Amino acid sequence: MPRRPLTFRRDLHPDVHRDSGGNMAEEKKEKKEKKEKKIGKVTHYFNKIGVAIVELSGVLKVGEKVHIKGATSDFDQKVDSIQIEHEKVEKAKKGDAIGLKVKKHAREHDVVYIKAE
């Protein structure tokens, strides 16, 4: 006797629910992800001066809010200063390795997100 193919029952799946219009809607966690966009990764941290070296994958400006998250790090802060090769800049682009003054300890491989306002 041949087996019937397995079907995906959306009404039983834990990550999907029906909204008021009867349409399928993704869970709220995706909305949270849209509020933050990955902007880079910490490649080094200078403990004595509290500076993280971040390899950027997007544009970052002074005054924007960032969220730094890793295995043991998880904090938000405003970007007060950005340096490239020991020179202050107001804006850094994708591919730049920047020095970012951080208020708490950041670790290598921590991910830096930009917070949408």
N, C-alpha and C positions, 0 to 999 in steps of 0.2 A: 504494500500500500504506500503510495507516494506521500511525502510530507507536505503539509501546507506551508507556504512561506510565512515567515514572521511578519507581523504588521506593527507599525508604531502607533500606539494609541495615545494621541496627544492629551486626552482628558485624564490619563493616568500618569503622565510624565511629570516629575516634581519641578522641573524648571519652566514649565509652560502653564499658563492659566488663561481662562477666558475673561475678556474685559466685558463691560456692560453692554456692548453692542453685539456680543456673541463671537467676536473675532478673536483670534489667538494673539496673545501679547507676551513678550518676553518678560522675565522677572525684573524687578527694580534694580538689581545689581548692575545691569547693563547701563541704566541711567547714570549710576554713580561713575562708571568707567568713562562715560562721555564727558563728565565734568573735569576729568584729569587726562592729560595727554602726555605720553612718554616723551621726554625731551633729551635724555642722556643717561649716562652711566658713570659712576664714580670709579676712576682708575687708580687713584692714590689719595691718601689723607695725611696731611702734615699735622701731627698731634700738638706740637708746641705752639703753633700759630693759628690752629683751628681753620685750616684751609683745605678744601677738597678740590682735587683736579677732576673735572668732569669732561668727558668726551661727548660733545653734543650731537644729537641726531635731528635737531631743529633749531629754530631761532629763539634766543633768550635775551630779554632786555632788563636793564636795571629798573627796579620798582615792581616787577612782577612777583607773584607768589608762587613758591615751589613746594612740593611735597617730596621728601627724601624717605625712601622705604627700602628696607633690606631685612635680613634675617633677624637682626636685633635692633635696627634703627627704624624709627617711624616718627617723623616730625615735619611740621610745616614752618616755613619762614618766608620773609620778604627778601628779595635779592637787593642787598645794599650796595655791593660793588662787584664788578667783574674785571678780571685782569687776564690779558693775553701777553705772554712774554714780559711780565713785570710792568706792563703799561695798562693804565685804567682805560676801559672802553665802556660805552653806554649800551652796546648791542653786540651780540656774538651770533655767528651763523652756523649752520650745519657743518660738521667736520672739525670745528675748532676745539682745541683742548684749552679749557679755561680754568682759572683759579677762582674759586667761589668761597668767600668767607662764610662759614657755617656756625650756628649757635650751639649745636650739639655735635657729638662724635659721629662722623660718617665713616663707613667702611668700604673697602674695595668691593665692587660688584653691586653696591646699592644702586637702585634705580631712582632717577630724578624725574618727577612729573611736574608739568606746569598746571596750575589750577585755573580753571575757567571762572571768570567772575560774573 
